[in-house]
């Protein structure tokens, strides 16, 4: 931008707008940041699918995911967790939290967790969490296949839109080692074709559910597999 004499003009425009915390809250600044992400994603259509899921789709997923949990989420002092193993810029996490706080229980404590393989997108997601006052340490880098950022941790709600037809050759050794552990690992149900890792994402998400006999329950929505909300290890959809 400096070489093309644009940097000064851009900084000048920003300096004309009052973005102080007294004028714009962290929450509203997060929306501004999210809108910038959306604009850049739309400008680069080839990569937009990797980084940005339309908010209308996310809202539909979230509503399906939580439609039967109104009573639970309305309880005073409720603490609940939301996880996305391919979180991109973090849109699904923030929409899920906004839905709970705005439409169900404004006093709920919603903790967000995510993991993202793309370094640039990971940085954007982590920055978005900081801007919105979330815990940035709950956003982990690297592939969810080869590195479980949240070992031995289970979540109440899991939703994701992982990339279509993800090749898992790069993670092959880690995945095969995990598969060899059977159902003590994350991929005990079997391995898909090397050029399609969608089933691996689904298995990873199931491994993050609360056990059926724990007294807790988990709901999952994986848009790629059309895997609709499930509880206590029971699934519906196709």
N, C-alpha and C positions, 0 to 999 in steps of 0.2 A: 504493500500500500504506500509505503514511503517513496519507493522508486517511481510510482505512478502519481505522486502528489495527491494521494487520497487520505493519508493518515491524519494530517492536520484537520482536514474538512470533517472527517468522521468524529474525531475527538472534540472538535468545536461544536458539532451538533449535540453530542452527549452533554457537554458542559452547559448547554442552554436548558437542560431538563433537570428538575430537582428530583433526584432519586434517593434522597436521604431516608433513613429509617423512620423519621417523624412523618414523612409524607407517604411513603410506600412501605407496607409491612413486608416481612420476609415471605409470607404466603403469597401476596400479590406479586412480589418480585419473582417468585418462582414461576408464576403464570407468564410473566414477561419473558423469562428465560426459555420457558417451554415453547412459547410462540416463535421465538427466534429459531429454536431447533426445528420446529415444523417448517418454517419458511426455507431454511437451508436444505432440509430433506426433500421438499417439493422441487427445489431448484436442481437437485441431482437425482433424477428419477431412477437411475441405474442402481443407486445404493439406498434409496429411500426405504425400500422394503426391509432392509437389514436394521435400520435405525428407528423407524417411526411407524407405529400402528395407528390408524385413524382413531380419534377419540370416540367416535360413535361406536366403533367395534368394541373398544375397551369397555365403554359404559354398558354395552349389552352383555359382555362377558361377566362383568362385575355384578350386574343385576341378577344374572342366572346363578352365579356362584353363591350369592348371599340371600337369595329370595326366601329361603326357608329358615333363615337364622335370625329373623327380626327379634324374636324374644330373647335369644341368647345375647345378641349384641346390644340390646336395650338395658341390660342389667347394670345397676350402678357399680362403678369401679371396675368394669370389664377391661381386661387386658387381652389383646388379640394380636396375632402375628400374620403377616402377609409375605410370601416369598415368590420370586421370579428367577428361575435359573438361567434365563437368557434375557436379562432385563433391558438391554439396549440403553436408551436414555432415561429409563426409569418411569416412563409414562404409566404403565399398568399399576405400579406400586402407588403412585400419587393419586391416580383416579380412584383406586380402591379405598384409600384412606379418606379422600374427600367424600366418597359416597357414604361411608360409615358415619363420619362426623356431621355431614350436612343433612343426610336423610334418615339416619337411624338414632344416633346417640352422640351429641356434641361433646360429651364428657368422657367418651371412650379413650383408652390409651392404645393406640395402634402403632405397632413396631414394624418397620419395613426392612426387608432383607432381599438382596439381589446379587447376581453374579453376571459378569459380562466379559467375553473373550476379546473383543476389539478394544485396543488400548485407547483410541480416541473417544469412542463411545463410552467406555468405562469412565474416562475423565469427565465427560459431560454429565453422566449420571451422578457421579460423586459430587460434582460441583452443584448440581441441582439439589441434592440432598442438603448440602451446606447452606445454600441460599434459603431453603425452606425450613431450616432449623431442625432437620432430621440428623440422625447419627451417621456420618459418612463412613464410619468403620464397618457398617453393616452392608456395604457394597464392596464385593470382592472381585479381583481381576482373574483372568485365565479361564480356560475351558472347564465347564462343569463336568465334562467326561473324565478328564485326566486329573483334575484337582477339585475335591469337594471342599468348598470354602466354609462349609458349616457342618463338620463331622459330628455325628451323634446328636444333631439338633433336628427337632421336628416342628412343623408349622401348622397353624390353623387353616390358612387359606393359601393355595398354590395356584397361580395362573401364569400362563406364558404363551407367547407366540414365537416359538423357536424357528430358525431359518429352514426353509423347504430344502429337502434333499441334501442335507449337510454331509459332506464326505468326512469320514472319521479315521482316515489313514494316519494322520498325524498323531492321533491319540491311541492308535491300535494296540500298542503294547500295554498301556495302562488299562484299557478297556478289557482286553483279553485276560489280564491278571485279575481284574475285578470279577470278571465272569467266572473264572476258575474257583472263586470262593463260594459259588452257588448263591443261595439266597441269604447268606451272611454278607454278601456284597450287594452292589446296586444293580447288577445286570444278570441276575440269576435266571431270568425267564428266557434268555437266549439272545443271540446277536443277529442283527439285520444285515442286509447287503452293505458292503463297504462304502457304497456311494449314497446311503440314505440313513442318517442317524436319528430320524424322528422317533423311532421306537425306543432308542436309547434315552432320549429326553423324557419320554413317558415313564420308563422304568426308574429313572433318576427321581422324577417327581413323586412317584409312588413310594420310593424309599424314604422320602421326607414326610410321609404321612404319620400321624399318631397311630400306634398299634391298635388293632380292634378292641383289645381287652384293657386298654389303658384308662377308659373312662373319658377320654378326650376324642375329638373327631376332627377330621380334616376334609376340606372340600377342594377339589381340583378342577380347573378348566384349562385344557390344552387345546387351543383353537385349531391347531394343525390336524390333530387326530379326531376332532369333533368329540372330544372326551368330556362329556357334560358333568355337572357337579356330582361328586360322590361323597359319601360319608362312611366312616368306620370301615374303610377298605372295600365298600360295595360300589360298583360303577354302573353308570347308565350311559347310553349313547353308543356310538360305533367307532 
